[in-house]
Structure formats: structure tokens, C-alpha cells
């Protein structure tokens, strides 16, 4: 290991997903690790055991890409533990991976990494069913940046164990500052709002001009950028494609296709509705969340803390921040924790519902340091409709852990983010 490798190893921040990733690699012949560009996939693969000693091949390299097109098996000739990075650039290679695994089931091991969800790519016919485990890496959490383990409070509440009332001794952290800073690893060392804005401008330009064109023919990049900006202003809202088409001046069919592309490239999530109780009439359209609330803020024209704090989108961006951390936490559960939202035709709603097996917890997110009982109306309605729920959480920005009801606990946001 040379000096630069040693410095990089010292600065490497372990990821919450690493434990699940290591188990998957040990137990399955193929692990597919997806996630948006720049979330740290290659860094994880080259620094975590056991893959940091595997043969690493990136299909961003044109020579490797051409070789993979002509003779894919030659890429890993002489190696039996292989990382194929940016595999979405050559989806046809999956058939060769399948053949290698089937011919040498106990010897060949692959990790396939890419910045597009292979299961959502229309022209990918090989899913590696029965051979592959699919994992998703997200931008950093605040806990990961501090080298902290995933918080245990969610698992406890799923078991019906609400934490005791207390006042946290640590200083209350400002979520607006965290939103403005962002969670992509490349942002961690940037000291100013201007430098982070330049980073996001480069990220968006690279995505539009390079990554997007590799996946699909987009007639107008300016139209695509406009749709992204319109969607950024709808962070945390129900997706209404008709309204997006109206405001972006593109057709509804085009909006539908662009939404699919944003989801395939891991930039947005469509949060489904929770519908376990069949007797209640529910809203079932999905809600929109972005991979990083800072990206939504940037696309929406909010480039620093003051503009975010003064905007009407501040509460939705805070909700997106909590969603991001809970989704990262979900990847540490087996079986994986599932995330939903809940809204009835009568107007009752909660921002998030966590489901783990048959256990459920409702979550309401409020951008306030002093939550009150009125903030719990949606949670109370959910608990009446789902009395089997383990509990409910009211997330706020203060320092108090407070019981708000028999099954409702108000928690500072930092208890969920590490």
C-alpha cells in the first residue's frame, strides 16, 4: 500500500450498509450495489472487507467497455472474485456473469455496481434471479460522518419500547444547516455555500449531459432540467403528473418518462401509500422524495441556509432529510424495513410509516423546537385506525424526549440520524 492509499484508508468513513453488504458477499454469488453517482459506491467497494482485495474493473474505462462488448469473460480471466463497476453501461454483460456463476457456483463471486437501478432499466432482460442480492447505497448520514453506529431507537419502538423522557445534553443541531450542507461525500470537505453550489451545478450538468444520455434518448435536456426543477418544488408532496406537465410545459407522457428516468438513476424515490386497513378510504398516489434534500434545494433555487429557512419548502425539505436517514437505516434491517406514508380521503395523514414484518410505527415530522399535542392529530388518527401499531413518533428539532400519548413519543431529529 502506498502513501496515498494509506491516507485514503485513514479518511475512509465506514457506512451503515457495510455489515449487510459483507454478509451478502459471503453468502451469495452475486451482489448488486446500486446508488446515484457520487454516493460512495466505489469507495466502499475498495475499502471494505472482503472486496477491497478483489479485482476491480470499471466500465467507465473505454478499453474495458470495448473488451466487455467483445469478450466479457476475458475481463475477469484468472480471477474468481470480481467487482464490475458502472455495470449499467453494459447491461449485456449480465448474461456472461450468470454463465460464469452457473459454471463455477462455488468459486466465482461478483459484485456489480452502478448508478442506475438495473431492475428498473427497460432493456435489461437478465435479472440474475436466484443468484443476486440487491442493495442500495445512499448519500452519507450524519451518523456516518461522525463514525457512529446506526441508532437503536427505531428498533426499540418497533418492539413497543418507547424511550424514557429526558432532555438531551448535547446542543440542539440545526437541520437547516444540515440540509444546506448536503449529504453527498464530495460535499463534506467544501467549506462555503458557494463551493457547494458549484459542486451541485457540476453534478447536475454531468448527470444531464453524460449519465442521462447513456440510458435514454432525451429530446430536450432543457425540458428535462425544467421538470427536475418543478419536481424539486414538490418535495414531500403527492406526485400529480398533470400538474407537473402544466407547470413545466411538457406533455404528461414526457413527465411520466422523465420520472421513470429519475427513479432509475436513483435520484428520486416514489414513496408508496400504506394500505393495510382495507376498510378506510385512502389516497394512494405516491409521494416524492429526493436522494438528498440539498439537491432538491439546489434545483429549487435555494442555495444557502437563509434562503432555505425563509422558504415555504423548509418543512418538506426537513421531512426529506428524515426520510433519507430512515431509508439508510432501513438497509440495516433484516428483513428490510419498508417505508410508506398514510393519508385518508378525510384528510388524516402521517408523513411516514415504518413496517417491519407485521410491526408498524407511524412518524410525523415537524420543523419546530417545541412540539405540542395538536401536532399529534395525524398520529392519533393512525393509531385509532391501526391499534396494532407498536408506537408513533413525532420528530422535532428541539432537545426534549417527551411522551405525547400512551403510544406517542416526541423525539429530537438527531436521535434518528445518528
N, C-alpha and C positions, 0 to 999 in steps of 0.2 A: 504494500500500500504506500503510495507516495504522499508527500506532504499535503497536497491539495485534497486528496481523498480523506486524509486524517482530519483536516479542518471541516470538510463537509460532513463527515460522520459525527463530529462533535456537535455541529449545529443542527443535526437532524432532529426533528420533533416527532416522537412516536405518535401514531394515530390510533384512535379508539377502535378502528376496524381491524387493527393488526392481529389481535388474538383470533378473531373469527377467520381472518384470511389464512393465518398459519394452520389452523385446524382443517380448513377446506383444502389447502395444498397437500396436507398429509394424507387426507382421506379420499381424494378424488383425482382422477387422471387429468382433468381439465378444469381450471378456474378462470372465469371470465370476469375481469375487473374493468368496469366502465365508470365514466365520470366526465364531466366537462373538461375542456382543455385547461391546463394550469392549476388543477386542484391538487396535484402532487402524486399522481399515479406512478410515474417513472421513478420518482424519488423513493417512494415506499418500496417498490419492487427491487431497487438497487441497494437498499439499506437494511431491509428487514430479513431475518432468517425465515425460511432457508433460501429464499430466492436471490439473495444478494450474490450468491456464488454461481447462479445459473447462467447459461449462455443467453446473452441479451441481443436481440435483433429488433431494430426499429424500421418499420416500413415507411417512415419519413425519409429514409435514405433511398435515393433513387436507384442505386445499384442493387440494394436488397429487394426493392419493389420489382425491378425487372427480373431478377433471379426468381423471385417468388411467382411471378406470372408464368415463367417458362418451365421451371422445375422446382416446385415448392419444397419437396422433401430434401433437396440439396442444401437448403438454408440451415437445417439442423443436422446435417451429416456429421457423424462422430459424437453427437451429444444426445443425451436422453432426458435432460432437464432444461427446458427452453422457455424463454419469455419472448413472445411476439408482440411488440408494441405498435400502436396505431393500426390495429388489425382491420379497422373499418375501411382502410384504403384498399384492401384486397380481400373482400369477403369470400371470394372463391377459394381461398387457402383453407377455409374451414373443412372442406372435404378431405384435403390432404392430412389435416390434423386428425380427423376422425379415423382415417385409414391407418395412420401411424399408431394411434391408441388401440385400435382393434387388433392390429397385427402384433403389438407388443404391450398387452394390457398391464403387466406388472412392472414394466421398465420405463415406458415413455410417460413423461409428465410435462404438461404445458400450462403456462399462464398466458392468456390472451388479454391484452389491454387495449383500450381505445376510448376515444372521446365521442363515441356515438353508441347508443343502445342497440346492440345487434338484433335483439328480439323485436325492435320496432322498425328496423330497416326493411323496406318492402322487397328489395331484390336479394335478400339473404334467405336462401332456401334451407340451409343446414343449421339446425338449432342445437346440435350435439346433445339431443335429448338422451338422458340416462348416463351421460358421461361428464357433463359440465355442471358446475355450481356458479351462479351469477351473483356477484357482489357489486355494490356501488360505492365509490369514494366521493365524498362531498368536500367542499372547502373546509378550512380549519374551524374548529370550535374554540371558544375562549378557553375551555379546559385544556385542550391540546396545546395551545400556545403557552400555557403555564405548566405543561408537563404533569397534568393532573388526570387521575383516573375518571372514567365516566361516573356521574353522580348516581348514588344508590337510591335516592328518594323516590323516583318513579316506580322502581321495582317494589319498594315497600308499600306504596299507596295502592298498587295493583293487588297486593296481598291484603289490603284493608287496614294497613298500619299507618295512620296519619302521624306526622311528626309532632312533637310537643311544641307548645307556644314558647317563643323566645324572641329576643332582639339580637340580630347578628352583630357581632363585634366589629366586623370589617366595615370599612366605609362603603356606603351605597355607591355602586358604579352607575355611570350614566349610559343607558342603552343607545342614546342618540349618537354619542361619541363612537360606540362600537359599530353602529350602522354606517356612519360616515367613513370609518376606517376600513370596513370590509373584512372578509374572511379568507380571501384567496392568499395562499402562501407568499406569492410575489409582492403582496402589499405590506407585509409585516415590517419590512425594513425602510419603507418610504415615510419620511417624516412630516410631510405637509399635504394639505388638501390639494394643492396644485400638482404635486408629483403623483398623487393617487388619481387625479382626474386624467393626467396624461397616460397613466397606465391603463385605465379603463378605455380611453379613446383608442389606444393601440390594440387592446383586447377586442373591442367591437369591430375595428377595421379588419383585423386578422380573421375574425370569425366570418364576417360578411364576404371578404374578398378571397379567402382561401378555403376555410373549412366547409363553408356552406356550399361552395361550388363543387367540392369533391363529392357531395352527397346528392345534390339535386340541381336541376336546371331552374334557376330563378330568373324570371324575365326582367325584373327591375329590382336592383339592390336598394334603391332609394325607397321604393314601396315597402320592401321588407323592413327597412330601418324604421319607417313610419309606423308600421304595425307593431314593431317592438316597443316604440315609444308610447303608443296608445295603450298597449298591454301593461307597460310599466306603471301607468297611472291607475290601473285596475288591480294592482297588487292586493291580495287578500279578498277580492270580490268574486262573485259568481261570473263565470265566463258566458257572455252573451255575444255570440259571433255576429249577429245582426248589428248590434251597437258598435262593435269594433269595426266592422266593414263601413258603417256610416261615417264614423269619425276619422277613419284612415283613407277613405275614398278609394277603396279597392273592393272587389267583389267578395261576397260571402264565401264562395268556393275557394278563393285565393286565401282568405283569412284561415279557413279550415286547413288548407295545405301548409300554411306557414306555422300554425300552431303545432301541427304534427312534426314539422322540422325542428322547431324549438324544443319540443319534448324529446325527439330522437337524439338531439345533440346535448341533452341533459341540462339545458338552460332554464327550463320551467318544469313545474310539477302541476298536474291537474289533480287536486285533492278531491277524492270521491265523497259522496254523502254517506253517512251512517244510517242504515235502514234495517236494524234488527227487529224492531217492533212493527209488525205489518198492519196494526190497527190504526196507526197515526199517519195522516197525510203529510208527506214530506216534500220539500224542494230537493230535486235530485241532480240538478246541473252541477258540474264540478266547480271548485274554487281554484283560483290561480295563485301560485306562489313561485317566486324566482329562486334560483340556486343560491344567490347571495343578495341580501337586501340592498347592499351597496350598488349592485348592478342595476336593480330597479330604480334606486335613487338617481344614479347617473343618467340612465335613459330618460328619466322623468325630469331632468334639468335641475336636480338638487345635488350640488357639488360640495357642500360643506355642512358643518353642524348647525349653523344658524338657519340656513335655508331649509334643512330637514325639520328642525324643531318648529319652525313657523308654518310648515306646510300642513294641509289637511290630510296628507298621506302619512303623517308621522305614526299614527296609531297602527295603520296597516303594515307599515314597514317594521314596527316593533313586533307585530304578530308574525311577520315573515321571519324575523330573527329567531323567535321561539320555535317556529315550525322547523327551521333549518337545524337547530340543535336537537330537537326531538327526533328528527329523521336520522341524524347521525347517531343518536343514542339507540334508535330502533335497530340499527345494524348490528348492535352488540348483543341482542336478544336471540335466543333460540327456543321456539320458532321466532321468526322476526316479528317485532312489534308493528302492528298496522295502524296507520293514521287516517282519520276521516274528519269531517265536520258534520254538524247536525243543525238542520233548520226546518221548522214545520210551516205549513201553509198559514197557520195563525200568527206567525211572526216570532215564535220562540226559537232561540238559536244558541249554540255554543261554538266557539272558534275551532276547537279540536277535540276529537275523541280518540283515545288510545285503546286498541283492542289487542289482547294477548291471550290466545286461546279463547276461553269463554269469559275472561276477566276484562272489564272495561272501566275506563276513567275518563271523565269529561274535563275539559280545560277551557277557561275563559281568560283572555289576555287583555289587560287594561294598562294603558300608559299613564299611570298615576302612582304617586308615592303613598297615598292614603286611601286605600280601597274601602268601600262601605258596603252595607248589606244590599243596597239597591243594585250593586254590580253583580250580585249573585242570582238575579232573577232567571237568567237563562239556565244556570246550573241547577237551580231548584226545579225548573220545569223538566229538565232532562232526567233528574233523579226521580221525579214523580212518574215519568214515562218508562224509566228503566230502574226499578227499585233494586235490581240485582247488581247494579254498579258498585264497584269496590269503593269509590270515592270520587271527589271532584276537587279541582284545583283552580284557584283564582290567582293568576300570575300578575305581579305588580312590580314597580320599580323601587320600592322602599326597602326597609331592613327588617320589618316585623313579620314573624310567623304567627298567624292568628287563626283560631278556629272561627269559622263563619257559620257553622251549622253542624249537625250531627255527622255528616259525611263530607263537609266542605272545609278546606284549609286554604288560607291565603299565603302564598309563598313569594319571597323575593325572586326575581327572574334569575339571579346568579345561582340559585340552588339547582336550576335545571340546565345550566350551561357549563358548569364546572369551574 
